[in-house]
Amino acid sequence: MKERINMDQKRFRVKQINIAAFLYSSGLQLVGTTRTSGEVHFEFIPKDKAEKLVKTYFADDASVNPRELFARLNDLRDLIFSGGDK
């Protein structure tokens, strides 16, 4: 029997907007948002690359273009406050 693949297992979900902006500015694809109890979770692919980037973020070993970072942060804020889902 062929195993069914759950798309949530392939997505990296994060609710911290700063980390989401870092991932987005690092070239990951934002594939969706989930709103639960007033919180927004951002979903990125590929999951394995996101996990590696988060490790570099917390190890203070990450590097992104600052203008790109702030542009993506503004994009995410606009997404939250417009009420729209990706």
Backbone torsions as a table, in degrees:
resi	resn	phi	psi	omega
1	MET	NA	134.2	-179.2
2	LYS	-78.2	132.1	-179.2
3	GLU	-75.3	134.8	176.0
4	ARG	-80.7	137.0	-179.1
5	ILE	-96.1	125.1	176.9
6	ASN	-87.0	118.2	-178.2
7	MET	-58.7	-29.8	179.6
8	ASP	-62.8	-28.2	179.3
9	GLN	-71.8	-21.0	-178.5
10	LYS	-94.6	-6.7	-178.0
11	ARG	-103.5	147.1	173.9
12	PHE	-102.0	123.3	-178.1
13	ARG	-110.0	136.9	179.8
14	VAL	-146.6	142.8	178.7
15	LYS	-104.8	-15.7	179.1
16	GLN	-75.5	116.9	-175.1
17	ILE	-64.2	-32.0	179.5
18	ASN	-66.2	-42.3	177.9
19	ILE	-68.1	-40.1	178.1
20	ALA	-60.8	-42.6	178.8
21	ALA	-64.7	-37.8	176.9
22	PHE	-63.0	-47.4	179.7
23	LEU	-62.1	-43.4	-179.2
24	TYR	-63.3	-43.6	-179.6
25	SER	-74.0	-14.3	177.0
26	SER	-86.7	0.3	175.1
27	GLY	101.7	2.0	177.3
28	LEU	-73.3	154.8	-179.2
29	GLN	-90.9	123.4	172.8
30	LEU	-80.0	115.4	-174.4
31	VAL	-108.2	-6.5	178.3
32	GLY	174.4	169.6	173.1
33	THR	-133.5	152.0	176.5
34	THR	-129.6	129.1	177.1
35	ARG	-106.3	126.1	178.7
36	THR	-142.4	125.8	176.6
37	SER	48.8	44.1	177.7
38	GLY	80.1	-0.4	178.1
39	GLU	-104.7	149.1	176.0
40	VAL	-113.8	129.0	174.6
41	HIS	-108.8	132.2	178.8
42	PHE	-98.3	138.8	-176.0
43	GLU	-118.3	127.1	-176.2
44	PHE	-124.2	153.2	169.6
45	ILE	-132.8	153.0	-3.1
46	PRO	-78.5	144.2	-175.1
47	LYS	-61.9	-43.9	-176.6
48	ASP	-63.8	-38.7	177.6
49	LYS	-67.5	-39.2	178.0
50	ALA	-61.1	-43.3	-179.9
51	GLU	-62.0	-40.5	178.3
52	LYS	-66.4	-42.2	179.7
53	LEU	-64.7	-38.4	178.5
54	VAL	-64.1	-37.7	176.7
55	LYS	-62.2	-41.9	178.6
56	THR	-67.5	-34.2	177.9
57	TYR	-60.4	-50.0	-176.8
58	PHE	-76.3	-17.4	176.7
59	ALA	-88.6	4.4	-177.0
60	ASP	56.9	37.2	-178.7
61	ASP	-122.5	22.8	-176.0
62	ALA	-99.6	151.4	178.7
63	SER	-145.4	128.0	175.0
64	VAL	-142.2	161.3	175.9
65	ASN	-69.6	124.3	-176.4
66	PRO	-59.8	-40.3	179.5
67	ARG	-63.5	-39.9	177.5
68	GLU	-64.5	-43.2	179.7
69	LEU	-58.4	-48.7	-177.3
70	PHE	-72.1	-30.8	175.1
71	ALA	-65.6	-43.2	179.3
72	ARG	-69.4	-35.0	175.9
73	LEU	-61.7	-43.9	176.9
74	ASN	-63.7	-39.7	176.8
75	ASP	-58.9	-44.0	-178.9
76	LEU	-67.8	-40.6	176.8
77	ARG	-62.3	-43.4	177.5
78	ASP	-59.6	-40.6	179.0
79	LEU	-62.9	-42.0	179.8
80	ILE	-66.2	-50.8	-172.1
81	PHE	-78.4	-18.3	175.8
82	SER	-79.7	-14.2	-178.7
83	GLY	79.8	0.9	-178.0
84	GLY	-80.6	153.1	174.4
85	ASP	-112.3	146.8	177.0
86	LYS	-87.1	NA	NA
